[in-house]
């Protein structure tokens, strides 16, 4: 069953993430059934993030920024 292209999130901000573009599914990875988005954190780190995690607020920043925030707490 093919993955339907989700709503376009390009340019939207979710926490420190800015969505750059949709990433086509990769059949070789476990993410081949999930909508993945290439995002850039405010610190400049780029990563693939699941669309659900962005919209649900489960991913708000990259791991590096999360670690810094945790150490500052």
N, CA and C atoms as a LAMMPS dump frame, in Angstrom:
ITEM: TIMESTEP
0
ITEM: NUMBER OF ATOMS
219
ITEM: BOX BOUNDS ff ff ff
-5.0000000000000000e+02 5.0000000000000000e+02
-5.0000000000000000e+02 5.0000000000000000e+02
-5.0000000000000000e+02 5.0000000000000000e+02
ITEM: ATOMS id mol type element x y z
1 1 1 N 0.847 -1.175 0
2 1 2 C 0 0 0
3 1 3 C 0.897 1.244 0
4 2 1 N 0.741 2.131 -0.964
5 2 2 C 1.608 3.306 -1.036
6 2 3 C 1.275 4.329 0.046
7 3 1 N 2.292 5.051 0.449
8 3 2 C 2.126 6.112 1.439
9 3 3 C 1.573 7.349 0.748
10 4 1 N 0.485 7.903 1.269
11 4 2 C -0.072 9.122 0.712
12 4 3 C 0.769 10.305 1.163
13 5 1 N 1.008 11.237 0.284
14 5 2 C 1.799 12.413 0.641
15 5 3 C 1.01 13.253 1.634
16 6 1 N 1.611 13.576 2.763
17 6 2 C 0.91 14.322 3.802
18 6 3 C 0.778 15.801 3.463
19 7 1 N 0.053 16.521 4.303
20 7 2 C -0.048 17.962 4.142
21 7 3 C 1.354 18.555 4.137
22 8 1 N 1.542 19.608 3.365
23 8 2 C 2.858 20.222 3.247
24 8 3 C 3.19 21.016 4.507
25 9 1 N 4.263 20.635 5.161
26 9 2 C 4.723 21.321 6.367
27 9 3 C 5.911 22.248 6.086
28 10 1 N 6.348 22.314 4.824
29 10 2 C 7.517 23.098 4.452
30 10 3 C 7.392 24.539 4.938
31 11 1 N 8.436 24.999 5.608
32 11 2 C 8.483 26.374 6.1
33 11 3 C 7.874 26.576 7.476
34 12 1 N 7.15 25.585 7.974
35 12 2 C 6.522 25.731 9.288
36 12 3 C 7.542 25.496 10.402
37 13 1 N 7.305 26.129 11.549
38 13 2 C 8.162 25.968 12.716
39 13 3 C 7.443 25.142 13.771
40 14 1 N 8.199 24.234 14.37
41 14 2 C 7.719 23.392 15.462
42 14 3 C 8.802 23.438 16.533
43 15 1 N 8.602 24.247 17.559
44 15 2 C 9.64 24.448 18.56
45 15 3 C 10.827 25.116 17.902
46 16 1 N 12.011 24.499 18.017
47 16 2 C 13.214 25.036 17.376
48 16 3 C 13.4 24.52 15.947
49 17 1 N 12.557 23.571 15.518
50 17 2 C 12.658 23.003 14.174
51 17 3 C 12.004 23.921 13.149
52 18 1 N 12.626 24.044 11.979
53 18 2 C 12.011 24.638 10.79
54 18 3 C 12.022 23.548 9.735
55 19 1 N 10.867 23.27 9.149
56 19 2 C 10.757 22.204 8.155
57 19 3 C 11.293 22.702 6.822
58 20 1 N 12.261 21.966 6.262
59 20 2 C 12.871 22.34 4.995
60 20 3 C 12.178 21.691 3.797
61 21 1 N 11.927 20.379 3.902
62 21 2 C 11.282 19.686 2.777
63 21 3 C 10.83 18.298 3.202
64 22 1 N 9.939 17.738 2.395
65 22 2 C 9.462 16.365 2.577
66 22 3 C 10.539 15.401 2.107
67 23 1 N 10.735 14.322 2.83
68 23 2 C 11.694 13.287 2.447
69 23 3 C 10.916 12.082 1.931
70 24 1 N 11.154 11.711 0.704
71 24 2 C 10.469 10.55 0.132
72 24 3 C 10.773 9.303 0.952
73 25 1 N 9.808 8.394 1.084
74 25 2 C 10.028 7.161 1.862
75 25 3 C 11.187 6.339 1.307
76 26 1 N 11.905 5.708 2.197
77 26 2 C 13.042 4.865 1.842
78 26 3 C 12.687 3.43 2.219
79 27 1 N 12.571 2.572 1.251
80 27 2 C 12.169 1.184 1.487
81 27 3 C 13.191 0.409 2.306
82 28 1 N 14.432 0.886 2.412
83 28 2 C 15.47 0.163 3.144
84 28 3 C 15.461 0.459 4.636
85 29 1 N 14.685 1.443 5.054
86 29 2 C 14.696 1.81 6.471
87 29 3 C 13.357 1.495 7.113
88 30 1 N 13.34 1.542 8.423
89 30 2 C 12.098 1.302 9.148
90 30 3 C 11.099 2.441 8.961
91 31 1 N 11.574 3.575 8.465
92 31 2 C 10.703 4.739 8.315
93 31 3 C 9.965 4.744 6.974
94 32 1 N 10.011 3.631 6.229
95 32 2 C 9.437 3.646 4.89
96 32 3 C 7.921 3.811 4.882
97 33 1 N 7.256 3.684 6.01
98 33 2 C 5.804 3.86 6.057
99 33 3 C 5.405 5.141 6.791
100 34 1 N 6.381 5.953 7.175
101 34 2 C 6.108 7.159 7.93
102 34 3 C 6.451 8.385 7.089
103 35 1 N 5.707 9.456 7.285
104 35 2 C 6.016 10.712 6.612
105 35 3 C 7.19 11.352 7.337
106 36 1 N 8.305 11.512 6.643
107 36 2 C 9.509 12.084 7.235
108 36 3 C 9.787 13.444 6.602
109 37 1 N 10.273 14.358 7.431
110 37 2 C 10.556 15.723 6.995
111 37 3 C 11.98 16.088 7.369
112 38 1 N 12.696 16.717 6.43
113 38 2 C 14.017 17.231 6.728
114 38 3 C 13.826 18.561 7.435
115 39 1 N 14.384 18.667 8.641
116 39 2 C 14.216 19.863 9.466
117 39 3 C 15.572 20.417 9.858
118 40 1 N 15.602 21.731 10.115
119 40 2 C 16.807 22.383 10.626
120 40 3 C 16.483 22.999 11.971
121 41 1 N 17.301 22.661 12.958
122 41 2 C 17.163 23.226 14.299
123 41 3 C 17.764 24.635 14.294
124 42 1 N 17.399 25.446 15.265
125 42 2 C 17.948 26.797 15.375
126 42 3 C 19.47 26.8 15.493
127 43 1 N 20.069 25.706 16.004
128 43 2 C 21.526 25.62 16.137
129 43 3 C 22.204 25.252 14.822
130 44 1 N 21.417 24.905 13.787
131 44 2 C 21.967 24.557 12.478
132 44 3 C 21.973 23.076 12.171
133 45 1 N 21.688 22.238 13.141
134 45 2 C 21.647 20.791 12.946
135 45 3 C 20.455 20.421 12.069
136 46 1 N 20.683 19.554 11.085
137 46 2 C 19.599 19.064 10.239
138 46 3 C 19.345 17.597 10.561
139 47 1 N 18.065 17.215 10.525
140 47 2 C 17.695 15.835 10.837
141 47 3 C 16.36 15.506 10.2
142 48 1 N 16.124 14.213 9.993
143 48 2 C 14.823 13.743 9.541
144 48 3 C 13.943 13.53 10.76
145 49 1 N 12.728 14.056 10.698
146 49 2 C 11.801 13.97 11.817
147 49 3 C 10.457 13.485 11.282
148 50 1 N 9.818 12.585 12.024
149 50 2 C 8.495 12.109 11.635
150 50 3 C 7.489 13.25 11.734
151 51 1 N 6.63 13.343 10.741
152 51 2 C 5.613 14.385 10.727
153 51 3 C 4.707 14.33 11.94
154 52 1 N 4.345 13.133 12.356
155 52 2 C 3.49 12.986 13.533
156 52 3 C 4.166 13.591 14.761
157 53 1 N 5.47 13.333 14.917
158 53 2 C 6.193 13.849 16.074
159 53 3 C 6.244 15.372 16.078
160 54 1 N 6.336 15.974 14.896
161 54 2 C 6.315 17.433 14.816
162 54 3 C 4.952 17.976 15.231
163 55 1 N 3.902 17.457 14.599
164 55 2 C 2.544 17.969 14.84
165 55 3 C 2.071 17.701 16.27
166 56 1 N 2.487 16.587 16.863
167 56 2 C 2.057 16.234 18.221
168 56 3 C 2.922 16.899 19.295
169 57 1 N 3.979 17.608 18.891
170 57 2 C 4.846 18.261 19.856
171 57 3 C 5.817 17.32 20.542
172 58 1 N 6.023 16.13 19.979
173 58 2 C 6.934 15.159 20.572
174 58 3 C 8.392 15.448 20.231
175 59 1 N 8.627 16.191 19.155
176 59 2 C 9.974 16.594 18.776
177 59 3 C 9.961 18.102 18.59
178 60 1 N 10.734 18.797 19.427
179 60 2 C 10.758 20.256 19.39
180 60 3 C 12.13 20.817 19.065
181 61 1 N 13.168 19.974 19.162
182 61 2 C 14.539 20.417 18.929
183 61 3 C 15.424 19.212 18.678
184 62 1 N 16.661 19.468 18.257
185 62 2 C 17.592 18.379 17.977
186 62 3 C 18.126 17.793 19.285
187 63 1 N 18.816 16.683 19.177
188 63 2 C 19.37 16.01 20.359
189 63 3 C 20.406 16.877 21.069
190 64 1 N 21.21 17.604 20.28
191 64 2 C 22.242 18.454 20.878
192 64 3 C 21.6 19.538 21.739
193 65 1 N 20.582 20.209 21.246
194 65 2 C 19.918 21.258 22.004
195 65 3 C 19.171 20.677 23.204
196 66 1 N 18.594 19.495 23.038
197 66 2 C 17.892 18.839 24.146
198 66 3 C 18.872 18.51 25.274
199 67 1 N 20.095 18.056 24.91
200 67 2 C 21.096 17.731 25.912
201 67 3 C 21.56 18.98 26.647
202 68 1 N 21.72 20.084 25.936
203 68 2 C 22.138 21.335 26.567
204 68 3 C 21.057 21.823 27.511
205 69 1 N 19.796 21.75 27.09
206 69 2 C 18.673 22.181 27.923
207 69 3 C 18.584 21.318 29.182
208 70 1 N 18.84 20.028 29.036
209 70 2 C 18.784 19.119 30.179
210 70 3 C 19.894 19.439 31.176
211 71 1 N 21.103 19.749 30.663
212 71 2 C 22.221 20.05 31.559
213 71 3 C 22.031 21.389 32.258
214 72 1 N 21.335 22.322 31.624
215 72 2 C 21.094 23.632 32.219
216 72 3 C 19.999 23.581 33.297
217 73 1 N 19.194 22.535 33.273
218 73 2 C 18.073 22.443 34.224
219 73 3 C 18.519 22.078 35.615
